[in-house]
Amino acid sequence: MLKTVHIKPLSLAGVLSLSVLLPVASLAAPPAQTPHVDVTALIKAAHYPQAKSVEAIKAETPDVTARYVLQISDADASRRHEVLAVAEHLLEHYGKGKVDVEVVAFGPGIKLLFANDNPLDPFISKLSAQGVRFSACGNAIHHETQILGYTPKLVPAARVVPAGIVRVHDLAVSGYFADKP
């Protein structure tokens, strides 16, 4: 609701006045209440597989030539395909078994790893079969679960990490080249 308020600025003659419309917050309707969702319980019940530690991965792949972590945190669906294409190019350049690649999805980019009606699922499966790992941010899953009211199903290749950005950092300081295609 708007209310007319007269403001008299100081002037030498005291003659000037100004009328403006200002919102009256006290008359606004309260925000709608959303039903409580026990997000922690939903996520626990989903039994998401957890990602391996950085140390365990490096121990399993001591002979690789290069290590890359690719970040996807964009809402733009075309960026999701782009990060997969970069992973594929890295495999083609170095050869299978010669490069260690992990795609970390967080923020709006978490949708890359959602299973329902995901047109990129076959591409993800193909890359996973060639050794590319996919990490899903637990914080982003928590946020999406709050929005959706249910726990989203992830593609089979996805492994959950507590926080996507922390995973990117941990890989980067462990010798991985971090890129956000």
ChimeraX attribute file (.defattr): number of C-alpha atoms within 10 A of each C-alpha:
attribute: neighborCount
match mode: 1-to-1
recipient: residues
	/A:1	11
	/A:2	12
	/A:3	10
	/A:4	11
	/A:5	11
	/A:6	11
	/A:7	11
	/A:8	12
	/A:9	11
	/A:10	10
	/A:11	9
	/A:12	7
	/A:13	6
	/A:14	9
	/A:15	9
	/A:16	11
	/A:17	11
	/A:18	9
	/A:19	10
	/A:20	10
	/A:21	11
	/A:22	11
	/A:23	11
	/A:24	11
	/A:25	10
	/A:26	8
	/A:27	9
	/A:28	10
	/A:29	8
	/A:30	8
	/A:31	6
	/A:32	6
	/A:33	6
	/A:34	8
	/A:35	8
	/A:36	8
	/A:37	14
	/A:38	12
	/A:39	19
	/A:40	13
	/A:41	10
	/A:42	17
	/A:43	17
	/A:44	10
	/A:45	10
	/A:46	14
	/A:47	9
	/A:48	17
	/A:49	14
	/A:50	14
	/A:51	17
	/A:52	13
	/A:53	13
	/A:54	12
	/A:55	11
	/A:56	9
	/A:57	12
	/A:58	16
	/A:59	10
	/A:60	9
	/A:61	14
	/A:62	10
	/A:63	12
	/A:64	15
	/A:65	12
	/A:66	14
	/A:67	20
	/A:68	21
	/A:69	26
	/A:70	22
	/A:71	23
	/A:72	27
	/A:73	21
	/A:74	18
	/A:75	14
	/A:76	12
	/A:77	12
	/A:78	9
	/A:79	17
	/A:80	22
	/A:81	16
	/A:82	14
	/A:83	20
	/A:84	21
	/A:85	15
	/A:86	16
	/A:87	24
	/A:88	18
	/A:89	12
	/A:90	19
	/A:91	20
	/A:92	11
	/A:93	11
	/A:94	14
	/A:95	13
	/A:96	14
	/A:97	14
	/A:98	17
	/A:99	21
	/A:100	25
	/A:101	25
	/A:102	22
	/A:103	24
	/A:104	31
	/A:105	31
	/A:106	25
	/A:107	21
	/A:108	17
	/A:109	22
	/A:110	25
	/A:111	25
	/A:112	30
	/A:113	27
	/A:114	19
	/A:115	16
	/A:116	12
	/A:117	7
	/A:118	14
	/A:119	11
	/A:120	17
	/A:121	19
	/A:122	11
	/A:123	14
	/A:124	25
	/A:125	16
	/A:126	14
	/A:127	20
	/A:128	17
	/A:129	11
	/A:130	15
	/A:131	16
	/A:132	24
	/A:133	21
	/A:134	25
	/A:135	27
	/A:136	32
	/A:137	25
	/A:138	22
	/A:139	18
	/A:140	21
	/A:141	26
	/A:142	18
	/A:143	16
	/A:144	19
	/A:145	19
	/A:146	19
	/A:147	13
	/A:148	11
	/A:149	15
	/A:150	16
	/A:151	21
	/A:152	19
	/A:153	14
	/A:154	23
	/A:155	20
	/A:156	16
	/A:157	19
	/A:158	27
	/A:159	20
	/A:160	22
	/A:161	24
	/A:162	16
	/A:163	19
	/A:164	25
	/A:165	18
	/A:166	13
	/A:167	22
	/A:168	24
	/A:169	13
	/A:170	16
	/A:171	21
	/A:172	16
	/A:173	10
	/A:174	13
	/A:175	13
	/A:176	19
	/A:177	15
	/A:178	18
	/A:179	15
	/A:180	15
	/A:181	14
